[in-house]
Amino acid sequence: MRENGWYWVQVSPLISEAWEAAKHTDGQWFMADRGGPLPDGIIHTVGPRIPTPEEPWQTVPVEATADMMDVLTPGNLVTAPRRWRDALAAAPKPGGDHE
């Protein structure tokens, strides 16, 4: 059973190919701009669950900023870009294996 919460979804490709946020509650899907529950089968692809502000996640840039690099590797900026890529690759992703 899917965890209740907000997810990135794609609705039927006949309607749109864009990713949109949809709320999953007790087996039903809702979208803010579409009123009540969505019809069965309209969700084509379900992506990762969107973390809530209370969860221990934060948004980070794909490329580290100069300030981040200074903090990441004080005195050793030569390896910082590689270490940042490695850190991002190793970081847990919302909607991963815990579902």
Secondary structure, 3 states (H helix, E strand, C coil): CCCCEEEEEEECCCCCCCEEEEEEECCEEECCCCCCCCCCCCEEEEEEECCCCCCCCCCCCCCCCHHHHHHHCCCCCCCHHHHHHHHHHHCCCCCCCCC
